[in-house]
């Protein structure tokens, strides 16, 4: 895979972001985040491209955002159900 990082957390590549990614970036920045964790950085592009991945990372490293951000970037407003997340309790 080409070494291309394209995720909303990367402010250097803002010109390549979709409208949804730009919105996510603004929300990300408004919440005080400025740098992605390693799991977020590594997981974004494969998930965004529809690949299945297995990511293992310690508690508190941002795994939830690592899978949610690329999934949210792929959703489109007013297009009914596009995403179902099933998580154990």
N, CA, C and O atoms as a Tinker XYZ file with bonds, in Angstrom:
   356  protein
     1  N      0.847000   -1.190000    0.000000    73     2
     2  CA     0.000000    0.000000    0.000000    64     1     3
     3  C      0.884000    1.242000    0.000000    63     2     4     5
     4  O      1.899000    1.306000    0.693000    81     3
     5  N      0.488000    2.186000   -0.764000    73     3     6
     6  CA     1.205000    3.444000   -0.855000    64     5     7
     7  C      1.197000    4.146000    0.497000    63     6     8     9
     8  O      0.194000    4.101000    1.209000    81     7
     9  N      2.291000    4.786000    0.856000    73     7    10
    10  CA     2.377000    5.468000    2.138000    64     9    11
    11  C      1.643000    6.800000    2.066000    63    10    12    13
    12  O      2.263000    7.862000    2.008000    81    11
    13  N      0.337000    6.730000    2.071000    73    11    14
    14  CA    -0.451000    7.944000    1.998000    64    13    15
    15  C     -1.346000    7.994000    3.232000    63    14    16    17
    16  O     -2.134000    7.082000    3.481000    81    15
    17  N     -1.214000    9.058000    3.988000    73    15    18
    18  CA    -2.068000    9.211000    5.157000    64    17    19
    19  C     -3.156000   10.194000    4.812000    63    18    20    21
    20  O     -2.897000   11.371000    4.562000    81    19
    21  N     -4.368000    9.702000    4.800000    73    19    22
    22  CA    -5.498000   10.571000    4.488000    64    21    23
    23  C     -6.560000   10.336000    5.528000    63    22    24    25
    24  O     -7.423000    9.475000    5.357000    81    23
    25  N     -6.508000   11.068000    6.573000    73    23    26
    26  CA    -7.520000   10.968000    7.605000    64    25    27
    27  C     -7.772000   12.366000    8.142000    63    26    28    29
    28  O     -6.900000   13.230000    8.053000    81    27
    29  N     -8.957000   12.600000    8.701000    73    27    30
    30  CA    -9.303000   13.956000    9.104000    64    29    31
    31  C     -8.399000   14.535000   10.171000    63    30    32    33
    32  O     -8.423000   15.742000   10.409000    81    31
    33  N     -7.615000   13.713000   10.807000    73    31    34
    34  CA    -6.761000   14.195000   11.874000    64    33    35
    35  C     -5.476000   14.791000   11.328000    63    34    36    37
    36  O     -4.726000   15.427000   12.069000    81    35
    37  N     -5.213000   14.598000   10.054000    73    35    38
    38  CA    -3.987000   15.080000    9.448000    64    37    39
    39  C     -4.227000   16.433000    8.789000    63    38    40    41
    40  O     -4.750000   16.514000    7.678000    81    39
    41  N     -3.845000   17.471000    9.478000    73    39    42
    42  CA    -4.113000   18.816000    8.977000    64    41    43
    43  C     -3.289000   19.166000    7.744000    63    42    44    45
    44  O     -3.654000   20.079000    7.003000    81    43
    45  N     -2.200000   18.469000    7.512000    73    43    46
    46  CA    -1.347000   18.783000    6.370000    64    45    47
    47  C     -2.008000   18.420000    5.042000    63    46    48    49
    48  O     -1.686000   19.025000    4.019000    81    47
    49  N     -2.915000   17.455000    5.029000    73    47    50
    50  CA    -3.542000   17.010000    3.788000    64    49    51
    51  C     -4.978000   17.503000    3.645000    63    50    52    53
    52  O     -5.802000   16.819000    3.040000    81    51
    53  N     -5.285000   18.648000    4.177000    73    51    54
    54  CA    -6.664000   19.129000    4.158000    64    53    55
    55  C     -7.221000   19.298000    2.760000    63    54    56    57
    56  O     -8.430000   19.177000    2.568000    81    55
    57  N     -6.376000   19.575000    1.775000    73    55    58
    58  CA    -6.857000   19.751000    0.414000    64    57    59
    59  C     -7.449000   18.486000   -0.178000    63    58    60    61
    60  O     -8.253000   18.563000   -1.107000    81    59
    61  N     -7.071000   17.319000    0.336000    73    59    62
    62  CA    -7.550000   16.041000   -0.187000    64    61    63
    63  C     -8.758000   15.505000    0.568000    63    62    64    65
    64  O     -9.231000   14.411000    0.259000    81    63
    65  N     -9.260000   16.227000    1.529000    73    63    66
    66  CA   -10.339000   15.717000    2.365000    64    65    67
    67  C    -11.703000   15.889000    1.695000    63    66    68    69
    68  O    -11.939000   16.847000    0.958000    81    67
    69  N    -12.587000   14.938000    1.972000    73    67    70
    70  CA   -13.969000   15.051000    1.512000    64    69    71
    71  C    -14.699000   16.045000    2.417000    63    70    72    73
    72  O    -14.155000   16.488000    3.429000    81    71
    73  N    -15.912000   16.384000    2.051000    73    71    74
    74  CA   -16.699000   17.308000    2.874000    64    73    75
    75  C    -16.918000   16.732000    4.278000    63    74    76    77
    76  O    -16.777000   17.445000    5.271000    81    75
    77  N    -17.260000   15.444000    4.356000    73    75    78
    78  CA   -17.451000   14.805000    5.666000    64    77    79
    79  C    -16.169000   14.821000    6.474000    63    78    80    81
    80  O    -16.201000   15.057000    7.682000    81    79
    81  N    -15.035000   14.571000    5.824000    73    79    82
    82  CA   -13.762000   14.579000    6.539000    64    81    83
    83  C    -13.425000   15.970000    7.057000    63    82    84    85
    84  O    -12.876000   16.109000    8.150000    81    83
    85  N    -13.747000   16.991000    6.287000    73    83    86
    86  CA   -13.509000   18.371000    6.754000    64    85    87
    87  C    -14.346000   18.673000    8.002000    63    86    88    89
    88  O    -13.864000   19.284000    8.955000    81    87
    89  N    -15.607000   18.232000    7.975000    73    87    90
    90  CA   -16.475000   18.437000    9.136000    64    89    91
    91  C    -15.927000   17.695000   10.353000    63    90    92    93
    92  O    -15.893000   18.238000   11.457000    81    91
    93  N    -15.499000   16.452000   10.143000    73    91    94
    94  CA   -14.929000   15.681000   11.245000    64    93    95
    95  C    -13.659000   16.331000   11.778000    63    94    96    97
    96  O    -13.418000   16.321000   12.985000    81    95
    97  N    -12.857000   16.889000   10.902000    73    95    98
    98  CA   -11.631000   17.572000   11.317000    64    97    99
    99  C    -11.959000   18.775000   12.196000    63    98   100   101
   100  O    -11.310000   18.996000   13.219000    81    99
   101  N    -12.960000   19.546000   11.799000    73    99   102
   102  CA   -13.349000   20.709000   12.605000    64   101   103
   103  C    -13.828000   20.285000   13.985000    63   102   104   105
   104  O    -13.482000   20.910000   14.987000    81   103
   105  N    -14.629000   19.221000   14.036000    73   103   106
   106  CA   -15.102000   18.707000   15.333000    64   105   107
   107  C    -13.920000   18.210000   16.148000    63   106   108   109
   108  O    -13.811000   18.495000   17.340000    81   107
   109  N    -13.036000   17.465000   15.496000    73   107   110
   110  CA   -11.828000   16.929000   16.138000    64   109   111
   111  C    -11.032000   18.058000   16.787000    63   110   112   113
   112  O    -10.654000   17.971000   17.955000    81   111
   113  N    -10.781000   19.117000   16.019000    73   111   114
   114  CA    -9.994000   20.243000   16.519000    64   113   115
   115  C    -10.736000   21.013000   17.607000    63   114   116   117
   116  O    -10.114000   21.477000   18.562000    81   115
   117  N    -12.059000   21.157000   17.477000    73   115   118
   118  CA   -12.827000   21.900000   18.480000    64   117   119
   119  C    -12.835000   21.184000   19.833000    63   118   120   121
   120  O    -13.068000   21.806000   20.870000    81   119
   121  N    -12.581000   19.878000   19.815000    73   119   122
   122  CA   -12.532000   19.113000   21.060000    64   121   123
   123  C    -11.125000   19.092000   21.666000    63   122   124   125
   124  O    -10.887000   18.419000   22.668000    81   123
   125  N    -10.200000   19.828000   21.056000    73   123   126
   126  CA    -8.861000   19.968000   21.613000    64   125   127
   127  C     -7.864000   18.914000   21.155000    63   126   128   129
   128  O     -6.747000   18.859000   21.670000    81   127
   129  N     -8.247000   18.075000   20.196000    73   127   130
   130  CA    -7.303000   17.083000   19.675000    64   129   131
   131  C     -6.421000   17.733000   18.625000    63   130   132   133
   132  O     -6.895000   18.541000   17.827000    81   131
   133  N     -5.145000   17.385000   18.620000    73   131   134
   134  CA    -4.277000   17.921000   17.579000    64   133   135
   135  C     -3.427000   16.844000   16.916000    63   134   136   137
   136  O     -2.812000   17.094000   15.880000    81   135
   137  N     -3.386000   15.657000   17.498000    73   135   138
   138  CA    -2.569000   14.592000   16.929000    64   137   139
   139  C     -3.270000   13.259000   17.115000    63   138   140   141
   140  O     -3.820000   12.976000   18.179000    81   139
   141  N     -3.246000   12.440000   16.066000    73   139   142
   142  CA    -3.853000   11.113000   16.142000    64   141   143
   143  C     -2.947000   10.161000   16.906000    63   142   144   145
   144  O     -1.723000   10.277000   16.864000    81   143
   145  N     -3.568000    9.220000   17.603000    73   143   146
   146  CA    -2.769000    8.171000   18.236000    64   145   147
   147  C     -2.326000    7.197000   17.146000    63   146   148   149
   148  O     -2.821000    7.259000   16.021000    81   147
   149  N     -1.420000    6.321000   17.466000    73   147   150
   150  CA    -0.898000    5.382000   16.488000    64   149   151
   151  C     -2.002000    4.500000   15.901000    63   150   152   153
   152  O     -2.043000    4.290000   14.689000    81   151
   153  N     -2.898000    3.982000   16.750000    73   151   154
   154  CA    -3.981000    3.127000   16.257000    64   153   155
   155  C     -4.904000    3.912000   15.336000    63   154   156   157
   156  O     -5.374000    3.370000   14.335000    81   155
   157  N     -5.174000    5.170000   15.647000    73   155   158
   158  CA    -6.029000    6.007000   14.798000    64   157   159
   159  C     -5.362000    6.268000   13.451000    63   158   160   161
   160  O     -6.007000    6.205000   12.405000    81   159
   161  N     -4.094000    6.554000   13.489000    73   159   162
   162  CA    -3.348000    6.834000   12.267000    64   161   163
   163  C     -3.279000    5.610000   11.351000    63   162   164   165
   164  O     -3.471000    5.719000   10.140000    81   163
   165  N     -3.006000    4.456000   11.940000    73   163   166
   166  CA    -2.842000    3.232000   11.150000    64   165   167
   167  C     -4.173000    2.675000   10.641000    63   166   168   169
   168  O     -4.218000    2.071000    9.570000    81   167
   169  N     -5.246000    2.869000   11.391000    73   167   170
   170  CA    -6.527000    2.255000   11.042000    64   169   171
   171  C     -7.353000    3.088000   10.069000    63   170   172   173
   172  O     -8.183000    2.535000    9.347000    81   171
   173  N     -7.152000    4.384000   10.030000    73   171   174
   174  CA    -8.058000    5.254000    9.281000    64   173   175
   175  C     -8.180000    4.880000    7.807000    63   174   176   177
   176  O     -9.279000    4.588000    7.335000    81   175
   177  N     -7.095000    4.883000    7.093000    73   175   178
   178  CA    -7.166000    4.667000    5.652000    64   177   179
   179  C     -7.714000    3.292000    5.272000    63   178   180   181
   180  O     -8.587000    3.215000    4.407000    81   179
   181  N     -7.237000    2.202000    5.883000    73   179   182
   182  CA    -7.802000    0.896000    5.518000    64   181   183
   183  C     -9.316000    0.805000    5.769000    63   182   184   185
   184  O    -10.055000    0.279000    4.937000    81   183
   185  N     -9.765000    1.315000    6.907000    73   183   186
   186  CA   -11.204000    1.274000    7.199000    64   185   187
   187  C    -11.949000    2.172000    6.219000    63   186   188   189
   188  O    -13.007000    1.796000    5.715000    81   187
   189  N    -11.410000    3.344000    5.950000    73   187   190
   190  CA   -12.034000    4.299000    5.016000    64   189   191
   191  C    -12.197000    3.670000    3.637000    63   190   192   193
   192  O    -13.151000    3.975000    2.923000    81   191
   193  N    -11.258000    2.787000    3.260000    73   191   194
   194  CA   -11.297000    2.131000    1.957000    64   193   195
   195  C    -12.115000    0.839000    1.977000    63   194   196   197
   196  O    -12.178000    0.125000    0.977000    81   195
   197  N    -12.743000    0.540000    3.121000    73   195   198
   198  CA   -13.614000   -0.619000    3.204000    64   197   199
   199  C    -12.921000   -1.924000    3.536000    63   198   200   201
   200  O    -13.523000   -2.992000    3.418000    81   199
   201  N    -11.675000   -1.856000    3.947000    73   199   202
   202  CA   -10.938000   -3.063000    4.302000    64   201   203
   203  C    -11.300000   -3.506000    5.716000    63   202   204   205
   204  O    -11.685000   -2.688000    6.553000    81   203
   205  N    -11.174000   -4.784000    5.972000    73   203   206
   206  CA   -11.324000   -5.320000    7.322000    64   205   207
   207  C     -9.957000   -5.302000    7.986000    63   206   208   209
   208  O     -8.951000   -5.668000    7.379000    81   207
   209  N     -9.936000   -4.878000    9.223000    73   207   210
   210  CA    -8.664000   -4.858000    9.943000    64   209   211
   211  C     -8.857000   -5.424000   11.339000    63   210   212   213
   212  O     -9.981000   -5.536000   11.829000    81   211
   213  N     -7.763000   -5.773000   11.961000    73   211   214
   214  CA    -7.762000   -6.145000   13.369000    64   213   215
   215  C     -6.751000   -5.228000   14.040000    63   214   216   217
   216  O     -5.559000   -5.270000   13.732000    81   215
   217  N     -7.230000   -4.407000   14.950000    73   215   218
   218  CA    -6.357000   -3.465000   15.637000    64   217   219
   219  C     -6.315000   -3.774000   17.114000    63   218   220   221
   220  O     -7.353000   -3.912000   17.761000    81   219
   221  N     -5.122000   -3.880000   17.641000    73   219   222
   222  CA    -4.944000   -4.161000   19.064000    64   221   223
   223  C     -4.149000   -3.014000   19.664000    63   222   224   225
   224  O     -3.070000   -2.665000   19.183000    81   223
   225  N     -4.694000   -2.443000   20.709000    73   223   226
   226  CA    -4.062000   -1.289000   21.331000    64   225   227
   227  C     -4.536000   -1.209000   22.782000    63   226   228   229
   228  O     -5.668000   -1.593000   23.078000    81   227
   229  N     -3.689000   -0.716000   23.693000    73   227   230
   230  CA    -4.079000   -0.631000   25.100000    64   229   231
   231  C     -5.276000    0.288000   25.336000    63   230   232   233
   232  O     -5.598000    1.137000   24.505000    81   231
   233  N     -5.919000    0.103000   26.469000    73   231   234
   234  CA    -7.026000    0.950000   26.894000    64   233   235
   235  C     -6.568000    2.406000   26.928000    63   234   236   237
   236  O     -5.474000    2.718000   27.398000    81   235
   237  N     -7.427000    3.292000   26.419000    73   235   238
   238  CA    -7.139000    4.718000   26.483000    64   237   239
   239  C     -6.353000    5.260000   25.307000    63   238   240   241
   240  O     -5.925000    6.414000   25.329000    81   239
   241  N     -6.153000    4.443000   24.271000    73   239   242
   242  CA    -5.356000    4.907000   23.135000    64   241   243
   243  C     -6.201000    5.399000   21.964000    63   242   244   245
   244  O     -5.649000    5.793000   20.936000    81   243
   245  N     -7.520000    5.384000   22.096000    73   243   246
   246  CA    -8.369000    5.947000   21.062000    64   245   247
   247  C     -8.894000    4.953000   20.038000    63   246   248   249
   248  O     -9.140000    5.322000   18.890000    81   247
   249  N     -9.068000    3.703000   20.436000    73   247   250
   250  CA    -9.565000    2.687000   19.496000    64   249   251
   251  C    -10.970000    3.013000   18.989000    63   250   252   253
   252  O    -11.269000    2.798000   17.815000    81   251
   253  N    -11.825000    3.524000   19.858000    73   251   254
   254  CA   -13.194000    3.815000   19.442000    64   253   255
   255  C    -13.197000    4.844000   18.311000    63   254   256   257
   256  O    -13.874000    4.648000   17.302000    81   255
   257  N    -12.458000    5.925000   18.468000    73   255   258
   258  CA   -12.363000    6.922000   17.399000    64   257   259
   259  C    -11.645000    6.359000   16.180000    63   258   260   261
   260  O    -11.909000    6.775000   15.051000    81   259
   261  N    -10.737000    5.415000   16.406000    73   259   262
   262  CA    -9.989000    4.823000   15.293000    64   261   263
   263  C    -10.918000    4.142000   14.295000    63   262   264   265
   264  O    -10.664000    4.180000   13.091000    81   263
   265  N    -11.986000    3.524000   14.777000    73   263   266
   266  CA   -12.911000    2.895000   13.824000    64   265   267
   267  C    -14.110000    3.788000   13.502000    63   266   268   269
   268  O    -14.679000    3.682000   12.415000    81   267
   269  N    -14.497000    4.657000   14.419000    73   267   270
   270  CA   -15.665000    5.500000   14.154000    64   269   271
   271  C    -15.408000    6.599000   13.121000    63   270   272   273
   272  O    -16.253000    6.839000   12.259000    81   271
   273  N    -14.270000    7.260000   13.194000    73   271   274
   274  CA   -14.012000    8.377000   12.285000    64   273   275
   275  C    -14.066000    7.970000   10.807000    63   274   276   277
   276  O    -14.740000    8.642000   10.026000    81   275
   277  N    -13.380000    6.890000   10.392000    73   275   278
   278  CA   -13.484000    6.527000    8.973000    64   277   279
   279  C    -14.870000    6.040000    8.584000    63   278   280   281
   280  O    -15.300000    6.238000    7.448000    81   279
   281  N    -15.577000    5.399000    9.521000    73   279   282
   282  CA   -16.944000    4.965000    9.215000    64   281   283
   283  C    -17.858000    6.167000    9.031000    63   282   284   285
   284  O    -18.669000    6.201000    8.106000    81   283
   285  N    -17.727000    7.153000    9.912000    73   283   286
   286  CA   -18.537000    8.370000    9.793000    64   285   287
   287  C    -18.193000    9.149000    8.527000    63   286   288   289
   288  O    -19.065000    9.766000    7.917000    81   287
   289  N    -16.927000    9.119000    8.136000    73   287   290
   290  CA   -16.511000    9.823000    6.917000    64   289   291
   291  C    -17.164000    9.216000    5.681000    63   290   292   293
   292  O    -17.334000    9.897000    4.670000    81   291
   293  N    -17.526000    7.948000    5.758000    73   291   294
   294  CA   -18.153000    7.275000    4.620000    64   293   295
   295  C    -19.670000    7.418000    4.574000    63   294   296   297
   296  O    -20.287000    7.037000    3.579000    81   295
   297  N    -20.278000    7.950000    5.608000    73   295   298
   298  CA   -21.732000    8.080000    5.624000    64   297   299
   299  C    -22.159000    9.353000    4.900000    63   298   300   301
   300  O    -21.414000   10.331000    4.832000    81   299
   301  N    -23.362000    9.317000    4.369000    73   299   302
   302  CA   -23.909000   10.471000    3.661000    64   301   303
   303  C    -25.230000   10.859000    4.302000    63   302   304   305
   304  O    -26.049000   10.001000    4.630000    81   303
   305  N    -25.427000   12.143000    4.475000    73   303   306
   306  CA   -26.660000   12.642000    5.087000    64   305   307
   307  C    -27.868000   12.235000    4.260000    63   306   308   309
   308  O    -27.822000   12.218000    3.030000    81   307
   309  N    -28.944000   11.910000    4.954000    73   307   310
   310  CA   -30.231000   11.587000    4.338000    64   309   311
   311  C    -30.206000   10.369000    3.405000    63   310   312   313
   312  O    -30.972000   10.305000    2.444000    81   311
   313  N    -29.343000    9.428000    3.687000    73   311   314
   314  CA   -29.303000    8.202000    2.892000    64   313   315
   315  C    -29.675000    6.993000    3.747000    63   314   316   317
   316  O    -29.110000    5.912000    3.587000    81   315
   317  N    -30.617000    7.184000    4.643000    73   315   318
   318  CA   -31.144000    6.115000    5.484000    64   317   319
   319  C    -30.033000    5.375000    6.226000    63   318   320   321
   320  O    -28.983000    5.949000    6.517000    81   319
   321  N    -30.264000    4.124000    6.524000    73   319   322
   322  CA   -29.317000    3.335000    7.312000    64   321   323
   323  C    -28.092000    2.975000    6.486000    63   322   324   325
   324  O    -28.201000    2.338000    5.438000    81   323
   325  N    -26.926000    3.388000    6.969000    73   323   326
   326  CA   -25.691000    3.105000    6.275000    64   325   327
   327  C    -24.667000    2.418000    7.152000    63   326   328   329
   328  O    -23.644000    1.935000    6.667000    81   327
   329  N    -24.941000    2.376000    8.434000    73   327   330
   330  CA   -23.924000    1.905000    9.361000    64   329   331
   331  C    -24.575000    1.278000   10.579000    63   330   332   333
   332  O    -25.464000    1.868000   11.193000    81   331
   333  N    -24.134000    0.091000   10.924000    73   331   334
   334  CA   -24.588000   -0.571000   12.150000    64   333   335
   335  C    -23.342000   -1.003000   12.907000    63   334   336   337
   336  O    -22.469000   -1.675000   12.358000    81   335
   337  N    -23.271000   -0.614000   14.160000    73   335   338
   338  CA   -22.149000   -1.002000   14.995000    64   337   339
   339  C    -22.677000   -1.894000   16.106000    63   338   340   341
   340  O    -23.562000   -1.501000   16.867000    81   339
   341  N    -22.134000   -3.086000   16.192000    73   339   342
   342  CA   -22.511000   -4.026000   17.235000    64   341   343
   343  C    -21.295000   -4.181000   18.145000    63   342   344   345
   344  O    -20.217000   -4.578000   17.703000    81   343
   345  N    -21.487000   -3.864000   19.408000    73   343   346
   346  CA   -20.373000   -3.937000   20.348000    64   345   347
   347  C    -20.822000   -4.674000   21.613000    63   346   348   349
   348  O    -21.927000   -4.445000   22.105000    81   347
   349  N    -19.974000   -5.550000   22.136000    73   347   350
   350  CA   -20.322000   -6.237000   23.381000    64   349   351
   351  C    -20.366000   -5.264000   24.547000    63   350   352   353
   352  O    -19.707000   -4.225000   24.531000    81   351
   353  N    -21.150000   -5.614000   25.560000    73   351   354
   354  CA   -21.231000   -4.741000   26.738000    64   353   355
   355  C    -20.295000   -5.207000   27.818000    63   354   356
   356  O    -20.228000   -4.594000   28.883000    81   355
